[in-house]
Amino acid sequence: MAETTDVAIIGGGAAGCAVSYYLAQLGVKSTIIEREGLGNQASGNSAGGLNPLTGVGIPGPLAAFGWECFQLHADLYAGLKHQSGIDYQHRTVAKIDLAMEESEIDGLKETAVRMDAVEGFEAHWLEPEDVAKLEPRIAPGILGGMYDHGNTGVDSYKLTNAFAAAATEMGATVRVGNVQGLEGNSGKIDRVILEDGEISCGQVVMAMGPWSRRAESWLGIYIPVDPLKGEILRLELEGDRIKYDISGGGASIYPKLDGLNWCGTTEDWNGFDREPSEKVAKEIRKRLARVFPDLADAKLAKHTACLRPVTPDWLPVLGRAPGWENVYLATGAGKKGILLATGIGRSIADLMTTGETALSIQRFSPERFATQLE
Ligand SMILES: Cc1cc2nc3c(=O)[nH]c(=O)nc-3n(C[C@H](O)[C@H](O)[C@H](O)COP(=O)(O)OP(=O)(O)OC[C@H]3O[C@@H](n4cnc5c(N)ncnc54)[C@H](O)[C@@H]3O)c2cc1C
């Protein structure tokens, strides 16, 4: 019998699974089509930080949406954990951002003032001796740091799977499959073509992350999303657990509830290469030696490499595909795709069901790249 679905969602990362979840909440059934396992790409191997106050585009064009997504995460946790049966460990984190160079001090002090003014956040400058009191294993010679408390974090593999599990509970389906193309006419797609069959559909969501450009030839539009490789070493540390996320000198340290310290993260434009690299591992350990020497030689539990979906303006691409009545783009979340997953899911589900959303996604319209391909 021919397969059929109301909404075909191509890609089972955080974006695709969140869209499926929010659609299900509005009573719309979808099929998530994923070729390599739910959350097995960047969405399952990210640092899982939900930081709405700093990063690319914040302050700036991503700030309002980032904040909305942060609030959606907070409101979502208890219900999604219950409904999915997956505790994805949404929790508040404390962080120390170290100043390694004089030139970094003013910026960190300014950020501390800005963060401290936000309700629910606390931030202040630390002199080197204050840093040592909080975490004596941080390398001597640092010039101080910013302490902040109020950001949250999740296990992003579990979050992605929680979205999918709760959506499935409400009637969604997960289909293993590698999408090869789309078929339709008069501005409407009506079939998704897979290696092993095809699925008739009412609407389509493209949530293919760094592989989104593959759909340019299917839809005849630009979807300028390129892969930015990021690697993380999960390291075992003897002795007391580290209590703070720590960053400085190009190193970031995330002590996770799995007992491992996730250290990285790197950024390389290296095409679709997803191989963990020995050279990058050495670079991460070199950076750690300057910041937290005990970790520089710590035992490796796992080394991951995956690809962030990045657009030319570092902003996501959210909304109806130009020239198509029933195709939506949910991609390009770059370095913030776990934070943005809630807002991506909610806003795309809103647009698909009502044609509008209250979330601040106006600047992320696919129309900004709307030149039609031949
Ligand atoms: C090292 C690192 C650290 C990060 N840390 C953070 C962080 O702390 N906070 C944060 O918010 N973000 C972070 N990110 C970014 C975040 O992980 C990504 O933005 C996010 O995971 C992107 O989600 P996605 O669903 O768009 O893409 P993906 O997770 O890549 O999912 C896309 C899915 O589509 C599938 N797919 C593609 N083409 C097809 C096809 N033809 N047929 C079937 N399936 C297909 C793929 O298999 C994949 O599973 C980090 C990323 C990296 C690499």
The ligand as an SDF file (V2000), in Angstrom:
LIG
                    3D

 53 58  0  0  0  0  0  0  0  0999 V2000
   30.5600   20.8550   18.5820 C   0  0  0  0  0  0  0  0  0  0  0  0
   29.2030   21.4980   18.5630 C   0  0  0  0  0  0  0  0  0  0  0  0
   28.7170   22.1110   19.7070 C   0  0  0  0  0  0  0  0  0  0  0  0
   27.4660   22.7370   19.7080 C   0  0  0  0  0  0  0  0  0  0  0  0
   27.0020   23.3030   20.8510 N   0  0  0  0  0  0  0  0  0  0  0  0
   25.7820   23.9060   20.8590 C   0  0  0  0  0  0  0  0  0  0  0  0
   25.2720   24.4670   22.0490 C   0  0  0  0  0  0  0  0  0  0  0  0
   25.9100   24.4300   23.1200 O   0  0  0  0  0  0  0  0  0  0  0  0
   24.0370   25.0560   22.0080 N   0  0  0  0  0  0  0  0  0  0  0  0
   23.2970   25.1250   20.8590 C   0  0  0  0  0  0  0  0  0  0  0  0
   22.1960   25.6790   20.8900 O   0  0  0  0  0  0  0  0  0  0  0  0
   23.7600   24.5750   19.7060 N   0  0  0  0  0  0  0  0  0  0  0  0
   24.9770   23.9760   19.6840 C   0  0  0  0  0  0  0  0  0  0  0  0
   25.4650   23.4320   18.5310 N   0  0  0  0  0  0  0  0  0  0  0  0
   24.6790   23.6020   17.2820 C   0  0  0  0  0  0  0  0  0  0  0  0
   23.5650   22.5700   17.1660 C   0  0  0  0  0  0  0  0  0  0  0  0
   24.0530   21.2890   17.4790 O   0  0  0  0  0  0  0  0  0  0  0  0
   22.9750   22.6000   15.7570 C   0  0  0  0  0  0  0  0  0  0  0  0
   22.6290   23.9150   15.3850 O   0  0  0  0  0  0  0  0  0  0  0  0
   21.7260   21.7440   15.6730 C   0  0  0  0  0  0  0  0  0  0  0  0
   21.9770   20.4470   16.1610 O   0  0  0  0  0  0  0  0  0  0  0  0
   21.1880   21.6730   14.2380 C   0  0  0  0  0  0  0  0  0  0  0  0
   20.0380   20.8570   14.2540 O   0  0  0  0  0  0  0  0  0  0  0  0
   19.3550   20.4090   12.9070 P   0  0  0  0  0  0  0  0  0  0  0  0
   18.2040   19.5480   13.2630 O   0  0  0  0  0  0  0  0  0  0  0  0
   19.1260   21.6090   12.0560 O   0  0  0  0  0  0  0  0  0  0  0  0
   20.4940   19.5690   12.1370 O   0  0  0  0  0  0  0  0  0  0  0  0
   21.0440   18.0740   12.3750 P   0  0  0  0  0  0  0  0  0  0  0  0
   21.1840   17.7550   13.7920 O   0  0  0  0  0  0  0  0  0  0  0  0
   22.2490   17.9500   11.5070 O   0  0  0  0  0  0  0  0  0  0  0  0
   19.8830   17.1830   11.7930 O   0  0  0  0  0  0  0  0  0  0  0  0
   19.6230   17.1090   10.4080 C   0  0  0  0  0  0  0  0  0  0  0  0
   19.2250   15.6740   10.1180 C   0  0  0  0  0  0  0  0  0  0  0  0
   18.7830   15.5610    8.7680 O   0  0  0  0  0  0  0  0  0  0  0  0
   19.1380   14.2880    8.3160 C   0  0  0  0  0  0  0  0  0  0  0  0
   19.1240   14.3080    6.8400 N   0  0  0  0  0  0  0  0  0  0  0  0
   19.7980   15.1650    6.0370 C   0  0  0  0  0  0  0  0  0  0  0  0
   19.5320   14.9020    4.7470 N   0  0  0  0  0  0  0  0  0  0  0  0
   18.6570   13.8620    4.7380 C   0  0  0  0  0  0  0  0  0  0  0  0
   18.0250   13.1250    3.6990 C   0  0  0  0  0  0  0  0  0  0  0  0
   18.2480   13.4000    2.3970 N   0  0  0  0  0  0  0  0  0  0  0  0
   17.1810   12.1070    4.0400 N   0  0  0  0  0  0  0  0  0  0  0  0
   16.9640   11.8060    5.3430 C   0  0  0  0  0  0  0  0  0  0  0  0
   17.5490   12.4650    6.3720 N   0  0  0  0  0  0  0  0  0  0  0  0
   18.3940   13.4760    6.0700 C   0  0  0  0  0  0  0  0  0  0  0  0
   20.5250   14.0600    8.8970 C   0  0  0  0  0  0  0  0  0  0  0  0
   20.8620   12.6960    8.9480 O   0  0  0  0  0  0  0  0  0  0  0  0
   20.3870   14.7070   10.2730 C   0  0  0  0  0  0  0  0  0  0  0  0
   20.0600   13.7570   11.2810 O   0  0  0  0  0  0  0  0  0  0  0  0
   26.6850   22.7570   18.5120 C   0  0  0  0  0  0  0  0  0  0  0  0
   27.1540   22.1010   17.3780 C   0  0  0  0  0  0  0  0  0  0  0  0
   28.3920   21.4790   17.3940 C   0  0  0  0  0  0  0  0  0  0  0  0
   28.8680   20.7800   16.1520 C   0  0  0  0  0  0  0  0  0  0  0  0
  1  2  1  0
  2  3  1  0
  2 52  2  0
  3  4  2  0
  4  5  1  0
  4 50  1  0
  5  6  2  0
  6  7  1  0
  6 13  1  0
  7  8  2  0
  7  9  1  0
  9 10  1  0
 10 11  2  0
 10 12  1  0
 12 13  2  0
 13 14  1  0
 14 15  1  0
 14 50  1  0
 15 16  1  0
 16 17  1  0
 16 18  1  0
 18 19  1  0
 18 20  1  0
 20 21  1  0
 20 22  1  0
 22 23  1  0
 23 24  1  0
 24 25  2  0
 24 26  1  0
 24 27  1  0
 27 28  1  0
 28 29  2  0
 28 30  1  0
 28 31  1  0
 31 32  1  0
 32 33  1  0
 33 34  1  0
 33 48  1  0
 34 35  1  0
 35 36  1  0
 35 46  1  0
 36 37  1  0
 36 45  1  0
 37 38  2  0
 38 39  1  0
 39 40  1  0
 39 45  2  0
 40 41  1  0
 40 42  2  0
 42 43  1  0
 43 44  2  0
 44 45  1  0
 46 47  1  0
 46 48  1  0
 48 49  1  0
 50 51  2  0
 51 52  1  0
 52 53  1  0
M  END
$$$$
